[in-house]
Amino acid sequence: MATVIVHATITLDGFLADQGGGVDWMFGRPSAPEDSAVVEDVMGRIGAIVGGANKTRTIEDGEIPYGGMLQVPVFLMTHDAQEPIERDGITYTFVVDDIARAVERASQAAGDRWVSLLGGSIARQCLRLGLVDELHLDVAPVLLGDGISLFAGLRQRIELERLETSAYASETHLCYRVLR
């Protein structure tokens, strides 16, 4: 059975991106091999991805989950039906207005691997519905002060159990189990 995770790089103040959606703050930091190993370990366990479709339901450069490094099925939430798209060996399936169904389909595709939830809105919806098993957060040492938040608007308390923490040159890595 698949484990459903929120996997995100965030700022210390909890933002996924700046107000314009920019993530330039993620790059150019000192790095250690251990930082890469933590992220590569998570990526190596991912068997499917759930995210949000863009307004045109296309797959543009810069919008490909994990930069295309993962050759796994991607399920994208949308409000309008759309035929699946295949790009560079990855199938993007559009799921209309049913996040639980998207997670179910991704879990079936992932088998015993992980389903990665991408984006604040997707993560919050799945947390509210009790669909998330774990949080895997890579925290960059920067404060944006404002931007696109991972958890703002969650509007409920969710208890977590710390599974693992580590810190190296560029990030602090946090892993929590969602308690039910």
N, C-alpha and C positions, 0 to 999 in steps of 0.2 A: 504494500500500500504506500502511496506517495506521501511524502512530508511536504506540507505547504509552508513556504517561507516568504517573509518580506526580506529582500536583499537590497540594501541601498547604501550608497555613500552619501553622508550628510555632513553639514557643518556642525560645529559644537553647539550652535543655537537651533539645530534641528531642521535646517533648510536643505532641500534637494537641489535647488537652483536659485539664482537671483530672480528679481521681479520680472525680468524679460525672458526667463527660461535658460539663461546662460550658466554654464558650469565650468568656466575657465579657472575657477578657484580650485578645481580638482587636480590640475596639472602643474608640473614644474616644481613639485615639492621634493625635498630629499627623500630617498627611498632606501629600504633595506630588503634583501632577499626574503626575509621573513614576512614582510608586508605582502609581497607578491604571492608567497606560498599560501597565506591565509585565504586570499581572494581566489587563487587557483584551485584550492581545495573545495571551496563552495561551488565554484563554476563547474568543477569536475563531477559534482553530484547532481547537477540540474538536468532533468529529463524533459521539461516543458516549461513554457513561460506564459503568463497571463498579463496583458497590458491593455492600454487604451489605444484605440485607433485614432488617427488624425482625422480632421474634418472631411478630407477628400477620400479617406479609406484607401490610401496608397502607401507604399513602402518607400520612403525617400532616404537618400544617403543621410546619415546622421540620426536617423530614427530606428535603425536596426538594433534590436536588443543585443547588448554585450558586443557591439561593433561587428556582429556577424561571427564572432569567435565560437559561438555555440551552434552546432547543427542540430537543433531540437525544434519540435513543433511549437508554434507561437499562436496563442489564442487572443484575439483582440476584441475588446468590447466596442460595440457600435449601436446606434439607434436605428439603422437601416440595413436591410439584408444586402449582402455582397457575396459574390462567389469567392472561394479561397484564391489566394495569390501565391505563386511559387517564385521565389527569387533566390538565386545562388544556392539552391538545394534545400532551402528552408520553406516550409509550407506555413502560410499565415491564414488562419481560419478566423472568420468574423462571427461573433456570437452576439445576437441582438438582445439587449436589455436584460440579461439574466446572468449576473456575475456568479451565482452558485453553479449554474450549468456550465459556464466557462471553466470554473475550477474543477468541476467533476470531469469534464472532457479532458482537461490538461492532466489531471491525476491518472486517468485511464491511459493516456499516451505516455506518461512518465513511468508507469509501472511502480517499481520499488525505489525509483530515484526521486528527486525533489522537484516541486513546482515552484518557480520563482515568480512572485508578484511584483510588478514594476509600476512605480508611480504612486504618489500620495493618495489620490482618489481611490485607486484600486485597492491599495493597502487598507485604507480606512473602511471601505465598504466590507472587505473580507474580515477585518477585525470585528466590526459590528455584528456580522453574521456568524461569528465563531468558526470561521473557516481556516484560520491561521494557526499553525503549530509552533513556528519559531520565528524570531527576528534575528537577522544577521546584519549588523550595522557596522560600517567602516566610517569612523568619525574623523574628519579632517580638522586640523588645528587652525580653524579660522571662524570668525564671527561675521556673518553678513548683515545682521541687524534687521533684515527684511528679505522676503523672497517667497518661494513656493515651499510650504511646510510639509513635512512628512505626516505629522500627526495632528496639526491644528484642525479643529472641527470634528474630532473623533466623538466627543460628547458622551463618553462613558469611561468608566474605570475598568482597566484590564490589569490583572495581577500577572506578574512575570516571575520566572525562576531563572537566575543566572546560571548558564551552562559553562560559559567560558569567556575570559577576557584576556587580551594581550595588547601590547603596545610596542611599537618599533619606531623606526625613523620618521615615517610620514603620517601614520594613522593609529588610532586606537580601535581595536576590533572587539565588538561586543556581540555575544550570542545569548539569547534568552529563549526559554520555552514559555509559551502562553499557557497559563493555568486555567483550567475549566472547572 
